[in-house]
Amino acid sequence: MIVWGGRTGASDSSAVDTGGRLASSWSATTTTNAPSARWAHTAVWTGTEMIVYGGIDTTGARLNTGARYNPTTNVWTPLSTTNAPSARARHVAVWTGRDMLAWGGESAAGAYRTTGARYNPATDTWAAMAPGGPARSDAVTAWTGSHWLVYGGEGLHPMNGSTVVLNDGAAYSPAEDLWVDVPSDVQARSGGVASAWSGRELILWGGGVQGRRLNPFTGTWSALTTMGEPSARTGASGVWIGNAFVVYGGDGLATGGLYR
């Protein structure tokens, strides 16, 4: 397990550029060539490296920099900034098996980004993603094996321009470089939601609303049962273990549940 960055207090100035890796015991990640201190960044695992991108630095500025960390060699490699997306934080990112996709988030002025890019670590190159994706921060995201689902999050109300939590989204196909709309749900949700891709459905739970699941192949939403579910909370972790969705923690709790 690799932990890196974040902040130790409530202010931007408490952001850190340190971390650790846990095998049978903890050891520090090197700071040589590490990204500058930041929080509200993204990190994805490629199978051999962790890629860190974007975030907010100790002055409150948004960043468009990052680096790749190899835990086997304990080496950081900075990412190229050529054609990198504009500086942002609270965006979403995912690993496709070939590229890291990064989308959305917010600028230092609070504007919701409507751009994104694909990063290929093999060539250290960025390529812009097609427009048409959702403009928002703190979205829920999952990789299906062929499409990237980006759902919910915080954005602007389409009628009055106020900041709201959203109940819609879009799916991106890297093969086609194309966005298509995801059906809206009856519930809106943003950060603090446990989520996972089951191989057939996107499963969402927590954040103060009832759990839901989306079948993107049929475009239908359905509710999770409330029988036996954990107590209400935000910030829980969720993971798919092959035959069940496991939820744990959140709001300082040491409890969880398993959904089949």
N, C-alpha and C positions, 0 to 999 in steps of 0.2 A: 504494500500500500504506500502511495506517495502523497504527502501533504505539502503544499507550498503556497506562500503568499497569504493574502487576507489582511486583516487589521486586528490590532489588539485592543482597540477602544472604539469609541463612537465617532471619532474625527478622522478625516482623510490623512492627517499627519501621522496616524498610528499604523498606516499600511507598512507591511514588511516585505523583504526580499529573501527570506529564509524559508527552510522547510526541512522535512525529514522523510526517510523511507524505512518501512518496517518489514522485516522478514522474521527471523527469530528474535531480533532485538532492533531498537531504533538506531539509526545512524544519520548524521546530518547530510543534506544535499549540499554540494559545493556551491559557493557563491561566485566562482569564476565564470564570467560570461552569462551569469543568471540575468533574467529580466530585472528591470528596476522595480522597486517596491510598488505594490499595487493591490487593489481589491476590486470586486465586481468584474473580474476577468472571466474567461472561460478556459477550461483545460479538457483535452480529449486524450484517450489512450489509443495508440496505433497498433499495439501488440508488442512493440519494442521500445517506444518512446512516448513521453507525455508532451503534448504541444500546448503551450500557454500563449494566449493572445488577448490584447486589449486590456480594458480596465481603467481604474482611476488611480492616479499617483498621489503622493503625499501633499501636493499642492491643490488637489481637486481637478487637475487637468485630465481629460480623456486621452487614451493612448491608442496608437495603431502599431505597436511593436510587440514582440514576443520572442520565445525561444523554445527549442526542443530539448528535453532532458532524457538522457539514457541512463537508467538506474544501474545497468550492468557495468558501465564504464565510469559512472558518476561524472558525466560531462554534459554541459549545456552548449547548444549551438544556436546562435541568434538567427531569427527568421529574416529573410529578405524583406525590405519594405517597398521594393519596386512593385507597383500595381497593387499594393496592399489596400484593403478597405480603409475608408476614412476613420479617424479616431472615434472610439465608442466604448461604452460600458453597458452592463446589464443586457448584452446581446445573447444570442444562443449559438452553439456550435455542436457539431457532430462529426464522427469519423465514419466514412463510408466503406473502408477497406482499401481505399486508394488515396482519397483526399480528405482534408478537413474542410467542412463547410462552415462559414461564419456569416450570420445574417442579423440585421436589425439592431436593436439597442438604442441608446440615446447619446446625443452629443453633449458637450459641456453646457450648451445653452438650453438643454432639456428637449431639443427637437428629436422626434422619433426617426431613426434612420430607415430609409427605404432601399438600402443597398446591401450587398454582400459579395463574398468572393470565395473561390475554392483555392486551397493551398495544397500543393503536392510536395511532401517532404523529400521525395526521391530526387526532385529537380530543384527544390527550394524556390519554387515559382508560384505566383498568384495569378488567377484568372477571374475576371469579373463574372458574377452570376447574372442571369437575365433579370430584368425588373419584373415587378408584378407580385412580389412577396409581401407579407403583411408588415406594416409599419408599427412596431411596438417593442417594448422591453419586457424582460422577465417572463417570456413565453414558456409554455410546456413543449418539449420536443422529443422526438423519437425517430430512429432510423429503422425502416421496415425491411431493408435488404435491397430495395430498389428505389424507394422514395423517402424523402425527409419530411416528416410531419411537424409543422409549427402551429401551435394552437394556443388560444387565449392570450394572457399577458395584459399589459397596461398600454393603452393607446388613446386616440382621440375619438370621441363620439362622432359618428358620421353626419349627424344633423346639426349639433350645436357646438362642436369643437371642444367640449369639456373633456378632461382626463377621466377615463373610466376603465374598469376591468372588462375585458372583451370575451365574447362567447363564440368566436369564429376563428378561422385560420386558413392555412393553405398547405399544399403538398408540393415539394420540388423534386423533379426528376433530373438527376445529373446527366443521364444518358441523352435526354432531349433538351436540357437546359431550359426547362419550362415549369411554370407554376400553374397549379389548378386549385380552385377553391375547395375547402373542406366544409362539409355541412355544419351549420350552426347548431349548438346545443341549447338546451333550456337553461343551463347554468353557465355563468361566467367564472373564470378563475385565473389566478396569476401565480407569482412565485409562492413557495411554501407548500407546493403540491407534490406528493409522491407520485411518480409515474414510471411506466415500463411498457415495452413492446413485448407481447406474448408470442409473436410469430403469426398472429392473426388479428389481434386487436391492440389498440392503445388503451391502457388502463390508467385511470386517474383517481386519486383518493386524497382527502384532507383539504385543508385550506378553509374550513368552515362550511363546506357544502357537501352534499351526498356524493359518494363515489360514482363514477360513470365509466363506460367503456365505449370506444368507437371502433366499428368495423369499417375501414376505409374502402373495402372492396364492394360493400353494399351501400355505403353512405349512411349507415344507421347508428344512432346512439341508444344505449340502454343503461339502466341503473344497476349498480352493484347492490346486492342484498345488504341490509343493515343488521341481519342476524349475526351476532358474535363479533361485530366489528370493534376495533379499538376505540377508546374515547376520542372525542373531537380534538383536533390539534392542527397546527401549521408547522411547516419545516421538517416533516418526517422524511425519511429516506425510503425509497421503494426500489426493489430489484426483482427481476424475473429469474427463477431458478430452474426453469425447464418444464415444470408442471404446476407452478403456483407463483403468486405475487406476494412477496414478503414486505411488510411495512414495519418500520421500527423508529422509535425516538420521536423527536419534535417537541417543542415547547418545554425542554428540559426533562422529558419523560423517559423512563427506561423500560417502556412497554411497547408492544406491537401486536401484529396479527398476521395471519396467513390466509390469502384468498385463493380459492380454487374455482 
